[in-house]
């Protein structure tokens, strides 16, 4: 998770630097900026509007250290939708309270607030109704279960029904495991319900449709491939195999391609991670893969796209290597289950 921190006072800057360091030691990619010069933190030189615009474009989470009003005014012009906005949190400059103010569930702001509160020995101030009433939050569950929310407006219908004590049905095309949350039942007959499928089925009068991300996309390409060419080819492969881009959980390739602009752009546009592996890591993946002496000479491994796809989600190869004009792609599918 890439986290951008911003502080507006000297005391806040010290907290910013300290939190940046501690988050990074826990495996996060955190970068702090301060209006006042603080060793270890970057300088907050841009206008707040420009800083926030840039942070929205590259961050999974933004943490403002200062007054909540500053954060609210800063993010207001850039808020788009709860399924694509980054998590936004506010921390007072003394580090006593951590308050998620945007994308609490889908963006993970609530969970991040709890993590930061533990780091700072502070109090997380959670205000979302399902959380404070200890009820099932379907959007949080969907993200953690690896599902794409197809019709985001229906989340509030499901949450409202659960908060009102009504039963919410679940229709799943996949095996269901675990104990169902309160007010959630396996049924097609409730008014409000959740359909978990790779195709839209209006099972209920008010249906929230969740699509599991079951596939990993392995890609190989020549250097400086144009993004439009890569995108068109990948969409063609998905289309002929009846797979939605929303079913892709990750994109993968060899580490030689870590800076490949077209693949990175696809990852950003589809909002899925881009994983890269060394030739040695790919060579160790067991399975029956197509082989190319030319690819091995260039990369050090006989196949990139198939091996990378299988490595990314520990699945089985379902679409073997397809190639066109210097681009290769393959798809791996994992055994997804509906786990509560």
N, C-alpha and C positions, 0 to 999 in steps of 0.2 A: 504494500500500500504506500503510495506516494503522498506525503503529508507536507503541506506548506504552512509555516507558522509566521505570524506577524505581530510585533509588539510596538506600542506607541509611547511608552515611557521608559525611563532608565531602569526602574524596578521590574517592569514588564520585560525589558530586554534581557535582564539576567535570568528571569524565569524561562524565557524563550530559549536561551542558549542551553540551560540546564535540561529542559524538556527535550530539546532536539537531540542532545547527547544520549539521554536515557532511552528515547524511542528508537534511536539507531542501534543501540546495544541489544534491543529486543527484536531486531530484524526488519524494522520499518525503514523506509527511505524518506527521512525527515530533513527538511531544510528550513532554518529559521532566519527571519529578517527583522531588523530593529531600526526604529527611527533614530535612535541614539547609538553611537558606536559601542559595540560590545564584542570583545574577543570571542571568536568562534561562531559569530552570527553575521549574516550578510547585511549590507546596508539597505534600508528601505528608502530608495532614492526616487522611484517613480511616484506619480500621484496615486492616491488610494484607489481611484477609479481604474487606472491602468494596471496597477498591481493586482487588483481583484480580477480584472478581465483575464490577465495572463494566468493567474492561479486557477480560475475556473476551467481553463483550457487544458491544463497539464496535471491537475491534482486530483487524487481520489478523496482527499479531505483537506479542509482549510481550517486552521485554528487561529482565531483572533484573541490576542491577550490585551484586554482593555474593556472599555464600556460596551455593553451589548448594543447600544444605539449606534455606535460607530460601525459595528459589523452589519447590522440590519440595513443601514443606509448604503454601505459598500456593496452588499450582494444584491440588493433589490433590482438593479437594472439587468442582472445576468441570470436571474432565476428562470428556468425553462420548464422543467417537468420533474416530478418526483422520481421517475425511473431513469433519469440521466443526470440530475444535478449532483454535484459532489456533496459529501458530508460537510457540514459547517458547524463549528463549535465556538463558544466564547468562554474564556477563562479570565477571572478578575486578576489584576496584577499581583495580588498577594498569593494567588494560587489556592484559594479556599474553595471555589466553586467551579465546576465544569458543566457547561450548559449546551447541549445540542440544540441548534435552532433550525437546521434544515437537513432533510433526508435522514431522519432518525432511523428508519428501518432499512430501506433498500440501499441507501448509501452507507449505512453502518455507523451513523453518528452516535446513536445511543450506546452501542457496544464500545466504540472508541472512547466515549466519555467515561465509561466505567473503567477502562484500561488506564486512561490518563489519571483519573481520580485515584486509582490505586498507586500509581507511580508517585503522585504528588502528596499522597495522604490527604486528599481533598474529598469533597462531596459531589457526586454526580447528581445533577438536577434534571431528572427525566420527567417530561410532561405529557408524553403520548398516552392516550386513554387505555389502550390495551396493556401497556406496560405497568402503569400505576394500579390497574385493577387485576393484574396478573392473569390476563386473558391471552388466548392464542392470537398472535399477530401473523396473519397469513403472508404478508409481504416479506417480513423477516424470514419466515420459514421457507418461502420460495427461493430467496437468494441463497440461504444456507444449503438448501436441497439441490441447488443447481438447476433451477427452472427460470425460463424467461416468462415474464408476465405480459401476456398478449394484449389485455385490455385493462390498463392501469386504473381506469375510473371505477372498475368493479371492486377494487380492494376495499373502498369505503363501505360498499354495500355489505360485504362479508363481515367486516369489522363491526359495523353497526348492528348487524343481526346477532353476532356473538355477544356484544356488550348489552344488548337488550334481552339476552337469555333465550334467543330463538335457536333452533337447530339449523345447522348448515350441513348440507350433504356433500359427500365426496364421491365422484365417479373417476376411477383411475383405470387406465389401460395397462397399468404396470402393477406388479405385486405390491401389496400394502403391508408394511411391517411396523411393529411397535404399538404403543398405546395411543389411541386417538385423544386429542385434547377435549376438554369439556365443551359441550354443545356441538361437537363435530361428529357426524355419523356417516357410515357407508350407506348411501341411499341416493336414488335418482328422483325422489318424490318431494323433496323440500322445495320451497319457493326460491331460496338463495342457495347456491352451491358452487363447488369447485370442480372443474373438469381438468384432469391431468392427462394430456394426450398430445400426439404429434400432429393432430388435425383438429380444427375447430368443430365442436359439437355442442349445440345449444341445448344441453340436457335439461337445464333448469330455466325457470322464467327469468332469473337473473343469474347468469353464469360467468364466473371468473375462470378464464382459460389460462392454464399454466402449461408451457411446453418445455419438457426436460431437455437440457443440453447434454446430449448423449455422444456427440461426435467430436473428434479432434481432427483438425485439418493440417496435414503435412504438406509443406511447400518447398520446392527447389526452383531456382530461377537464375538466369544469367545476370551479371552485374548491371545495375542501373536499368532494370526492366521498368517500363512505364506502368504507373499505377492503373491506368484505364485498361491496359491490356491484361494485367494480372486479375483485376476485378472481373472483367468480362469472362475470362476463362474459368475462374473459380465459380462464378454464378452459373455458367453453363454446366459445369460438372455437377453442381448441387441440383440444378433443375432436372437434368436427365435421370438423376437418381432419386428424385422425389424428396429431397432434403431441404429444409428451410435454413437460411443463415442463422435464425434464432436457435437452432439446435446445435450450433457450434460452441463448444466450451473453451477451446483454445486453438491457437495456431502454433505450429512448430516447424523448426528447421535446424540446420547445422549452425554451429556458432560462427562460421565464416559469414553468415548472413545476418548477424546481429544488428548491423547498421543499414541493412537494405531498406531503402526508403519506401518502396512499394509495399513490402510486407508489413512494415511498421505502420504505414498509413491504413492498411486493411485492419490491423489489430485495433488501432484507435477508432476507426469508423464503426467497427462492429462491437467495440467496447469489450473485447476479450483479450486475455493475456497472450503474449508472444513468447514462447519458450524456445531456447536454443540449447543444443547439446554438442559436445565434442564428437569428433569422428570415432574415438574409442568408445564413448558411451553408446553411440548408435550401433556400432559393430557388435556390441554385446547383447543386443536385443534378440531374443530367440524367435524363430519363425521362418517361414518360407517366403523370401522377398525376391523381387526381380533384381537382376544384377547388371551393372554396367562397368566395364573396364575403364571407360573414359571418365565416368563420375568418380571412380576410385582413384584414378590418377590425379584428378583435380582436387578432390576433397579428402581423400584418405579413407573413404568408406564406399562400398559398392552401390548403395542406395540411400538417398536422403529422405525423400518425402514419405515413403512407406514406413521406414523405421522411426522417423520423427513422430508421425501420427500415432503409432502404437505406443511409443515411449510416453507421449504427452498425457494419455488417459488410461494407460494400462489396459487397453481394449483389444479387440480383434479386428484385423484388417477386413473391411467390407467393400471398399472401393480401391482396387489396386492402382498402381501408377498410371496416370493419364498425362499425356504430354502434348504441348503445342508451342511452337515457336520459342523454344528455350525455357518454357515454364513447365514444371511438373507438379502434380497434386495427387494426394491420396487421402483416404478417410478411414479412421478407426472408430469403432463403436464400442462403448462400454455397457456393461450390464447394469442399467439404472433401475433403482427401486424406490418406491414411495415410502420413505422412512419417517415416522413420527417419533 
